[in-house]
Amino acid sequence: MNITHAPRTPLAPPARAHRPRPAPLRLAAALLGALLVALGTALPAHAAAPAWPVLSQGAGGNDVASMQFLLRQRGQNLVAGGSFDARTKDAVVAFQSANGLTADGIVGPNTWGKLVVTVSPGDTQDNAVRALQFQLQKIGYNVPTDGVFAGDTTTAVNDFKAGQQLTGGSTVGATTWQYLLGAAAGSGGVYGGYAFVVPKGSVSGGRSSLLNPHHDYPAADIPVVEWTDAFAVTSGTARQNGGVSDACGYGLAIDGDDGVTYQYCHLNSRLVATGARVTPGQLVAYTGNTGNTTGPHLHFGIFRGGSSVCPQQLLAALWDGTAPPSPQSLPATGCFY
């Protein structure tokens, strides 16, 4: 039982003659007041926390993958493939029922609040840390998804929290989770008007895999799992093409403002309509395994004057965060077998 006490009324102090402060003390007090005012106005305003994402069946991408890993951490048995399918909905409903939540299969603020797990450097909570790493990848950090909170993961968390003025050291608690999950997807930077096309940490084999030759014409096959975020490489106009039975599968082309066309193939989902304007680093699709493919990956091609050219030099420069070569200078040979 809580007991509250009425505050005591302080006794009035005995009357005494007013004595002015010595001049040095008055000056010090004035300077201190001015300093506090200056500091107060100089401190940047803390941005309001972003809204938690609301996920339901049919959604896909890194947010869904993180949610699935957190469900696994909480004891649910499902595959964290980044696709909010019927099995995932069943797991969400079971989790909600067990935690006194509305069991509607929709993951919103209340469900996230019960679902997120506090993690810190040194943790090897495989599923919870993987959920964190997928969020860092979504934003554009080049981190592994090995379930170990160390190295690049710690560096990325520190950088993210510093940028958002979040306290608590390197620990990721509920507030940091909210900022991470509410953050917009990003490619990790725009260089000379171009952005890398997937989160760097999602690429199996790292930078070296970008340099592999394509099998029969100039292009690049980037090894990533299904439902990886795909970003616009540059500004231009989107155009949906292909289909589930076509060699490209579900495809998306960006007719760049630079006069070059960029083709994305084997997608699971396209997030922009034909005719939509896109900007570099904008989330435009989710990768997949549709069409003529032997496994999940993003097929990325560049067409200059209607002919294929090699994208490897452009991709490597964007990976490195350096000024990319002009698409007009990319070779048309030497990148396929």
Secondary structure as UniProt FT lines:
FT   HELIX           23..42
FT   TURN            57..58
FT   HELIX           62..73
FT   TURN            74..75
FT   HELIX           86..98
FT   TURN            99..100
FT   HELIX           109..115
FT   TURN            121..122
FT   HELIX           126..139
FT   HELIX           152..164
FT   TURN            169..170
FT   HELIX           174..182
FT   STRAND          190..191
FT   TURN            192..193
FT   STRAND          194..195
FT   HELIX           200..202
FT   TURN            204..205
FT   HELIX           206..211
FT   STRAND          220..222
FT   TURN            226..227
FT   STRAND          229..231
FT   STRAND          236..242
FT   TURN            244..245
FT   TURN            247..248
FT   STRAND          250..256
FT   TURN            257..258
FT   STRAND          261..270
FT   TURN            274..275
FT   STRAND          277..278
FT   TURN            280..281
FT   STRAND          283..288
FT   STRAND          297..304
FT   TURN            305..306
FT   STRAND          307..309
FT   HELIX           312..320
FT   HELIX           327..329
//
